[in-house]
């Protein structure tokens, strides 16, 4: 009998081949995430460095700008999600692309705090429009496909994550090359990329009526806010976004503290992306095998370990090295791979497959609030004049531990079943 290993290897990558067998709309939505991330990662990983080095903003202001950018995105997903439910995905995605073009142009030309804030808020609100529209449309299409015997929705969201991470590999590499000229050029190229993305969706994305066309937008929010099971889960899960946001805030600060340089920052984003491209699909299948809520709790545990590693190295007499940052990125990414697809599949089930735009919007808005409050505080704590280097990393370690404890408690009570 031939060895089972080749078949195992084939099964491992079968989902990538299945991308070609998805319906055209689902293929477009999965590919959209790649295009979005190419444009996004040309600029955003380097924004903190631009604000610090080029505009001479302090740590607290840098944290505030990044927190407001994320809040204007994640915190306002409730608006984008409700718009997607009301008007359909296509007009909301195109409008979001137009706003992101304007936001990147402002970031490129801004020379002071007011211009930077305006650009950051516009780039964030743009994603608040198009991201929940894409996610809710994909959740609905994948759910219908799954009922007809197609791929599991968790697998489709894993493919969605892999597609996004391919974009996350390409974006920083392009951004690093453009920054050899200056930050403004990176912003202009990213703006041009979103012009092309918007035109592509105008051409190829079918216009479908919103699932709740004709209803008041407030009706969707009222339904979500009355779902206590979902709100409890969203509160527990909100710590994820604050953890992930530290790739843009705490990681550059740690590299500068440990090595006196941020030269490897772009390569660390590439590392995170490669890990997801290689490991997301097997991780998702394994997570589904151990159970969705258990995988989410384990994922948060790995995120806590990533922050704890750096906290320990800040108090040990170790030579200057980027290795703690490498371990941080690897563990944080592993936690993300376990937790995120399981959570994205859990949302429609907690929602009863209704008003998915509003539900995904509220989930992201909870994370946006966590980022707005947490990043402003962490940004201040990362200033050596405010606190010793270990303090922000200990605070960050506590965040995913609290999330893990909350979700584990909900699972024990049967709230998430």
VENFEN-V592348 format. One record per residue. N is the residue number from 1. RES is the residue in one small letter. SS is DSSP state (hx for helix, st for strand, lp for the rest). PHI is phi in degrees with one decimal (999 if undefined). Layout:
((N;RES;SS;PHI) (N;RES;SS;PHI))
This chain:
((1;x;lp;999) (2;x;lp;-67.1) (3;x;lp;-61.7) (4;x;lp;-83.1) (5;x;hx;-63.3) (6;x;hx;-59.7) (7;x;hx;-65.0) (8;x;hx;-61.2) (9;x;hx;-62.5) (10;x;hx;-64.3) (11;x;hx;-63.4) (12;x;hx;-60.2) (13;x;hx;-108.3) (14;x;hx;-60.4) (15;x;hx;-64.3) (16;x;hx;-65.6) (17;x;hx;-66.5) (18;x;hx;-65.1) (19;x;hx;-55.8) (20;x;hx;-69.2) (21;x;hx;-97.7) (22;x;lp;-71.1) (23;x;lp;-59.6) (24;x;hx;-53.8) (25;x;hx;-64.2) (26;x;hx;-66.6) (27;x;hx;-63.5) (28;x;hx;-63.2) (29;x;hx;-66.3) (30;x;hx;-65.7) (31;x;hx;-67.7) (32;x;hx;-58.0) (33;x;hx;-62.7) (34;x;hx;-62.4) (35;x;hx;-63.8) (36;x;hx;-57.5) (37;x;hx;-72.8) (38;x;hx;-59.6) (39;x;hx;-65.3) (40;x;hx;-63.3) (41;x;hx;-80.2) (42;x;lp;-67.8) (43;x;lp;-119.8) (44;x;hx;-63.5) (45;x;hx;-60.8) (46;x;hx;-105.4) (47;x;hx;-65.8) (48;x;hx;-60.1) (49;x;hx;-64.3) (50;x;hx;-61.7) (51;x;hx;-66.2) (52;x;hx;-77.6) (53;x;hx;-83.5) (54;x;hx;-89.0) (55;x;lp;-105.1) (56;x;lp;58.6) (57;x;lp;-84.6) (58;x;lp;-75.8) (59;x;hx;-59.0) (60;x;hx;-63.8) (61;x;hx;-68.8) (62;x;hx;-62.5) (63;x;hx;-61.4) (64;x;hx;-64.8) (65;x;hx;-60.7) (66;x;hx;-65.0) (67;x;hx;-66.2) (68;x;hx;-66.7) (69;x;hx;-60.6) (70;x;hx;-68.7) (71;x;hx;-65.8) (72;x;hx;-64.8) (73;x;hx;-87.6) (74;x;hx;-69.2) (75;x;hx;-66.8) (76;x;lp;-103.4) (77;x;hx;-57.2) (78;x;hx;-59.2) (79;x;hx;-72.7) (80;x;hx;-62.3) (81;x;hx;-64.0) (82;x;hx;-66.0) (83;x;hx;-63.4) (84;x;hx;-64.0) (85;x;hx;-63.8) (86;x;hx;-84.7) (87;x;hx;-110.5) (88;x;lp;93.5) (89;x;hx;-73.3) (90;x;hx;-59.5) (91;x;hx;-64.0) (92;x;hx;-71.0) (93;x;hx;-64.4) (94;x;hx;-64.0) (95;x;hx;-62.1) (96;x;hx;-62.9) (97;x;hx;-62.7) (98;x;hx;-62.8) (99;x;hx;-67.6) (100;x;hx;-68.2) (101;x;hx;-58.1) (102;x;hx;-63.1) (103;x;hx;-63.0) (104;x;hx;-65.6) (105;x;hx;-62.4) (106;x;hx;-65.3) (107;x;hx;-60.7) (108;x;hx;-70.7) (109;x;hx;-101.3) (110;x;lp;-67.0) (111;x;lp;-120.0) (112;x;lp;-143.3) (113;x;hx;-62.6) (114;x;hx;-62.2) (115;x;hx;-65.5) (116;x;hx;-63.0) (117;x;hx;-61.3) (118;x;hx;-62.5) (119;x;hx;-64.8) (120;x;hx;-64.6) (121;x;hx;-65.5) (122;x;hx;-68.2) (123;x;hx;-64.0) (124;x;hx;-69.9) (125;x;hx;-65.1) (126;x;hx;-58.0) (127;x;hx;-68.6) (128;x;hx;-62.1) (129;x;hx;-83.8) (130;x;hx;-81.9) (131;x;hx;-66.8) (132;x;hx;-65.1) (133;x;hx;-63.9) (134;x;hx;-67.5) (135;x;hx;-65.6) (136;x;hx;-68.6) (137;x;hx;-64.1) (138;x;hx;-67.3) (139;x;hx;-61.3) (140;x;hx;-69.1) (141;x;hx;-63.1) (142;x;hx;-68.3) (143;x;hx;-63.0) (144;x;hx;-64.6) (145;x;hx;-66.0) (146;x;hx;-63.3) (147;x;hx;-63.5) (148;x;lp;-89.5) (149;x;lp;95.0) (150;x;lp;-84.7) (151;x;lp;-61.5) (152;x;lp;-63.0) (153;x;hx;-62.8) (154;x;hx;-62.0) (155;x;hx;-68.1) (156;x;hx;-64.9) (157;x;hx;-68.1) (158;x;hx;-65.5) (159;x;hx;-61.8) (160;x;hx;-60.1) (161;x;hx;-65.8) (162;x;hx;-62.8) (163;x;hx;-58.4) (164;x;hx;-62.6) (165;x;hx;-73.9) (166;x;hx;-60.3) (167;x;hx;-62.8) (168;x;hx;-72.0) (169;x;hx;-77.6) (170;x;hx;-69.3) (171;x;hx;-56.6) (172;x;hx;-62.5) (173;x;hx;-65.8) (174;x;hx;-65.4) (175;x;hx;-61.4) (176;x;hx;-60.9) (177;x;hx;-65.5) (178;x;hx;-68.1) (179;x;lp;-70.0) (180;x;lp;-62.7) (181;x;lp;-89.6) (182;x;lp;-172.1) (183;x;hx;-64.4) (184;x;hx;-61.9) (185;x;hx;-63.0) (186;x;hx;-59.6) (187;x;hx;-65.1) (188;x;hx;-66.0) (189;x;hx;-67.4) (190;x;hx;-62.9) (191;x;hx;-62.4) (192;x;hx;-62.4) (193;x;hx;-61.8) (194;x;hx;-74.2) (195;x;hx;-61.4) (196;x;hx;-65.4) (197;x;hx;-61.9) (198;x;hx;-61.8) (199;x;hx;-64.5) (200;x;hx;-63.0) (201;x;hx;-73.0) (202;x;hx;-61.4) (203;x;hx;-81.7) (204;x;hx;-113.3) (205;x;lp;-81.4) (206;x;lp;-64.4) (207;x;lp;-87.1) (208;x;lp;-119.1) (209;x;lp;-61.9) (210;x;lp;-59.3) (211;x;lp;-62.0) (212;x;lp;-128.1) (213;x;lp;-61.5) (214;x;lp;90.1) (215;x;lp;-94.2) (216;x;lp;-67.2) (217;x;hx;-63.6) (218;x;hx;-66.2) (219;x;hx;-64.7) (220;x;hx;-64.9) (221;x;hx;-63.9) (222;x;hx;-63.1) (223;x;hx;-64.9) (224;x;hx;-64.3) (225;x;hx;-67.6) (226;x;lp;-86.5) (227;x;lp;-90.4) (228;x;hx;-66.8) (229;x;hx;-59.5) (230;x;hx;-67.0) (231;x;hx;-62.3) (232;x;hx;-64.3) (233;x;hx;-65.2) (234;x;hx;-61.4) (235;x;hx;-64.4) (236;x;hx;-67.4) (237;x;hx;-79.3) (238;x;lp;-60.4) (239;x;hx;-65.2) (240;x;hx;-58.8) (241;x;hx;-65.7) (242;x;hx;-63.4) (243;x;hx;-61.3) (244;x;hx;-63.9) (245;x;hx;-63.7) (246;x;lp;-71.9) (247;x;lp;-62.3) (248;x;lp;-97.9) (249;x;lp;-112.2) (250;x;hx;-75.2) (251;x;hx;-62.6) (252;x;hx;-59.7) (253;x;hx;-65.9) (254;x;hx;-67.9) (255;x;hx;-60.2) (256;x;hx;-66.4) (257;x;hx;-65.0) (258;x;hx;-82.6) (259;x;hx;-124.4) (260;x;lp;73.8) (261;x;lp;-152.9) (262;x;lp;-115.0) (263;x;lp;-62.0) (264;x;lp;-92.2) (265;x;hx;-57.3) (266;x;hx;-59.3) (267;x;hx;-70.3) (268;x;hx;-69.8) (269;x;hx;-66.2) (270;x;hx;-62.7) (271;x;hx;-57.5) (272;x;hx;-59.5) (273;x;hx;-68.8) (274;x;hx;-62.8) (275;x;hx;-58.5) (276;x;hx;-70.0) (277;x;hx;-59.0) (278;x;hx;-79.3) (279;x;hx;-107.1) (280;x;hx;-63.1) (281;x;hx;-66.4) (282;x;hx;-62.5) (283;x;hx;-63.3) (284;x;hx;-66.8) (285;x;hx;-63.2) (286;x;hx;-65.8) (287;x;hx;-63.1) (288;x;hx;-64.0) (289;x;hx;-68.3) (290;x;hx;-89.9) (291;x;lp;108.1) (292;x;hx;-59.9) (293;x;hx;-69.3) (294;x;hx;-63.4) (295;x;hx;-65.4) (296;x;hx;-63.4) (297;x;hx;-63.1) (298;x;hx;-63.0) (299;x;hx;-60.2) (300;x;hx;-66.0) (301;x;hx;-61.6) (302;x;hx;-66.3) (303;x;hx;-62.5) (304;x;hx;-61.2) (305;x;hx;-62.6) (306;x;hx;-63.5) (307;x;hx;-71.3) (308;x;hx;-64.3) (309;x;hx;-58.8) (310;x;hx;-68.1) (311;x;hx;-57.3) (312;x;hx;-64.1) (313;x;hx;-69.0) (314;x;hx;-73.1) (315;x;hx;-110.0) (316;x;lp;-95.6) (317;x;lp;-79.0) (318;x;lp;-100.4) (319;x;lp;-68.9) (320;x;lp;-55.5) (321;x;lp;-161.6) (322;x;lp;-90.6) (323;x;hx;-62.3) (324;x;hx;-58.3) (325;x;hx;-66.5) (326;x;hx;-63.6) (327;x;hx;-63.7) (328;x;hx;-56.3) (329;x;hx;-63.5) (330;x;hx;-64.7) (331;x;hx;-69.9) (332;x;hx;-61.8) (333;x;hx;-67.2) (334;x;hx;-61.4) (335;x;hx;-62.5) (336;x;hx;-61.0) (337;x;hx;-62.7) (338;x;hx;-76.6) (339;x;hx;-83.9) (340;x;hx;-68.6) (341;x;hx;-61.2) (342;x;hx;-64.7) (343;x;hx;-67.5) (344;x;hx;-65.7) (345;x;hx;-75.7) (346;x;hx;-71.2) (347;x;hx;-57.5) (348;x;hx;-61.0) (349;x;hx;-70.8) (350;x;hx;-66.9) (351;x;lp;-84.3) (352;x;lp;66.9) (353;x;lp;62.4) (354;x;lp;-115.8) (355;x;lp;45.5) (356;x;hx;-65.4) (357;x;hx;-60.2) (358;x;hx;-65.1) (359;x;hx;-67.0) (360;x;hx;-63.7) (361;x;hx;-64.0) (362;x;hx;-66.4) (363;x;hx;-58.4) (364;x;hx;-70.9) (365;x;hx;-65.6) (366;x;hx;-60.9) (367;x;hx;-66.2) (368;x;hx;-63.6) (369;x;hx;-63.6) (370;x;hx;-61.3) (371;x;hx;-69.8) (372;x;hx;-58.4) (373;x;hx;-74.2) (374;x;hx;-71.0) (375;x;hx;-69.8) (376;x;hx;-63.0) (377;x;hx;-68.9) (378;x;hx;-65.2) (379;x;hx;-57.5) (380;x;hx;-68.1) (381;x;hx;-68.1) (382;x;lp;-72.8) (383;x;lp;-74.8) (384;x;lp;-57.5) (385;x;lp;-74.8) (386;x;lp;-96.1) (387;x;lp;-152.0) (388;x;lp;-60.0) (389;x;hx;-57.5) (390;x;hx;-70.9) (391;x;hx;-62.0) (392;x;hx;-60.7) (393;x;hx;-74.5) (394;x;hx;-68.6) (395;x;hx;-61.5) (396;x;hx;-66.4) (397;x;hx;-61.1) (398;x;hx;-69.7) (399;x;hx;-64.1) (400;x;hx;-68.3) (401;x;hx;-63.6) (402;x;hx;-65.7) (403;x;hx;-62.4) (404;x;hx;-60.9) (405;x;hx;-63.9) (406;x;hx;-65.2) (407;x;hx;-68.2) (408;x;hx;-63.1) (409;x;hx;-65.4) (410;x;hx;-64.1) (411;x;hx;-66.4) (412;x;hx;-63.2) (413;x;lp;-82.3) (414;x;lp;77.7) (415;x;lp;-66.7) (416;x;lp;-98.3) (417;x;lp;-86.8))
